[in-house]
Amino acid sequence: MKWAALITWLLTAGGGFVLLSIWLARGGMRQQAASGNRIRPPLIMSHFLLAATGLVLWIVYVANDSDTLAWIAFAALLVVAVLGFTMFAIWLQRRQQRAQTEANTPAEQHFPVAVVGLHGVLAATTLVLVLLTALGVG
């Protein structure tokens, strides 16, 4: 089960990297001072850094089989999930408000829907697999 969690986490990270790359390329870092409901740099960077840290902890867990590391990685992943869901809510709300001009379109509105969906499904799967592994199931 720990290997399945690692694989889904890596796939989730790949999708997240694609989304982060699009956000950066579309000027996401300049959105700090912009008005309106947008994904701000501290939110997306916290999500990215905590997810990467959790992934490293999970890799160390897979190598050492430490129950403590599994639970720490799970706790980190819970925070990552809350941050991710917050970003998803912002993205979805803005997506439903298509009346904005193209010049005022936030960087995250260029995300491909399929990548956002796949990233979310993989993230939820990873969360469940990490929890089950930490609980000793499987």
C-alpha positions as CSV (number, residue, x, y, z in Angstrom):
1,M,0.0,0.0,0.0
2,K,2.9,2.4,0.8
3,W,4.2,1.9,-2.8
4,A,0.8,2.7,-4.3
5,A,0.6,5.8,-2.1
6,L,4.1,6.8,-3.4
7,I,3.1,6.3,-7.0
8,T,-0.1,8.3,-6.7
9,W,1.7,11.0,-4.8
10,L,4.3,11.3,-7.5
11,L,1.6,11.4,-10.2
12,T,-0.2,14.1,-8.2
13,A,3.0,16.0,-7.9
14,G,3.5,15.8,-11.6
15,G,0.1,17.3,-12.2
16,G,0.7,20.0,-9.6
17,F,4.0,20.9,-11.3
18,V,2.1,21.4,-14.6
19,L,-0.4,23.6,-12.9
20,L,2.3,25.6,-11.1
21,S,4.3,26.0,-14.3
22,I,1.2,27.4,-16.1
23,W,0.4,29.7,-13.1
24,L,4.0,31.1,-13.1
25,A,4.1,31.5,-16.9
26,R,0.9,33.4,-16.9
27,G,2.1,35.9,-14.3
28,G,0.8,34.3,-11.1
29,M,3.6,35.8,-9.0
30,R,2.4,39.3,-9.9
31,Q,-1.1,38.6,-8.6
32,Q,-0.2,39.5,-5.0
33,A,-1.3,43.1,-5.4
34,A,-4.1,42.6,-7.9
35,S,-7.7,43.1,-6.8
36,G,-10.3,40.4,-6.8
37,N,-10.5,36.8,-5.7
38,R,-7.3,35.1,-7.0
39,I,-4.8,32.5,-6.0
40,R,-2.2,34.5,-4.3
41,P,1.5,33.5,-4.3
42,P,1.7,32.7,-0.5
43,L,-1.2,30.2,-0.9
44,I,0.1,28.3,-3.9
45,M,3.7,28.4,-2.8
46,S,2.7,27.0,0.7
47,H,0.7,24.3,-1.0
48,F,3.7,23.4,-3.2
49,L,6.4,23.5,-0.5
50,L,4.3,21.6,2.0
51,A,3.4,19.0,-0.6
52,A,7.0,18.6,-1.6
53,T,8.1,18.3,2.0
54,G,5.4,15.6,2.6
55,L,6.5,13.7,-0.4
56,V,10.1,13.7,0.8
57,L,8.9,12.5,4.2
58,W,6.9,9.7,2.5
59,I,10.0,8.6,0.5
60,V,12.0,8.5,3.8
61,Y,9.1,6.5,5.3
62,V,9.1,4.0,2.5
63,A,12.8,3.6,2.9
64,N,12.8,3.3,6.8
65,D,9.2,2.1,7.6
66,S,8.8,4.5,10.5
67,D,5.2,4.8,11.7
68,T,6.0,8.3,13.0
69,L,7.0,9.5,9.6
70,A,3.9,8.0,8.0
71,W,1.7,10.0,10.4
72,I,3.8,13.2,10.0
73,A,3.5,12.8,6.2
74,F,-0.3,12.3,6.6
75,A,-0.7,15.4,8.8
76,A,1.3,17.4,6.2
77,L,-0.9,16.0,3.4
78,L,-4.1,17.1,5.3
79,V,-2.8,20.7,5.4
80,V,-1.9,20.4,1.7
81,A,-5.4,19.1,1.0
82,V,-7.0,22.1,2.8
83,L,-4.8,24.5,0.9
84,G,-5.5,22.7,-2.4
85,F,-9.3,22.7,-1.8
86,T,-9.1,26.5,-1.0
87,M,-7.3,27.1,-4.4
88,F,-9.9,24.9,-6.1
89,A,-12.7,26.9,-4.7
90,I,-11.1,30.1,-5.9
91,W,-10.5,28.7,-9.3
92,L,-14.0,27.3,-9.6
93,Q,-15.6,30.5,-8.4
94,R,-13.7,32.6,-11.0
95,R,-14.3,30.1,-13.7
96,Q,-18.1,30.5,-13.2
97,Q,-17.7,34.3,-13.5
98,R,-16.6,34.4,-17.1
99,A,-17.7,38.1,-17.4
100,Q,-14.1,39.3,-16.7
101,T,-12.0,40.8,-19.4
102,E,-9.1,38.8,-20.8
103,A,-6.7,41.4,-19.5
104,N,-7.9,40.9,-15.9
105,T,-8.0,37.1,-16.1
106,P,-6.1,35.5,-13.2
107,A,-3.2,33.2,-14.1
108,E,-5.0,30.1,-12.7
109,Q,-7.9,30.5,-15.2
110,H,-5.5,29.1,-17.8
111,F,-5.4,25.8,-16.1
112,P,-6.7,22.9,-18.2
113,V,-9.8,21.5,-16.6
114,A,-8.7,17.9,-17.2
115,V,-5.4,18.5,-15.3
116,V,-7.2,20.2,-12.4
117,G,-9.6,17.3,-12.2
118,L,-6.9,14.6,-12.4
119,H,-4.8,16.4,-9.9
120,G,-7.7,16.5,-7.4
121,V,-8.6,12.9,-7.9
122,L,-5.1,11.7,-7.5
123,A,-4.6,13.9,-4.5
124,A,-7.7,12.4,-2.8
125,T,-6.5,8.9,-3.7
126,T,-3.1,9.7,-2.2
127,L,-4.6,11.0,1.0
128,V,-6.7,7.8,1.4
129,L,-3.8,5.5,0.6
130,V,-1.4,7.4,3.0
131,L,-4.0,7.2,5.8
132,L,-4.6,3.5,5.2
133,T,-0.9,2.8,5.2
134,A,-0.4,4.8,8.4
135,L,-3.2,2.9,10.0
136,G,-1.5,-0.4,9.0
137,V,-4.2,-1.5,6.6
138,G,-3.0,-3.7,3.7
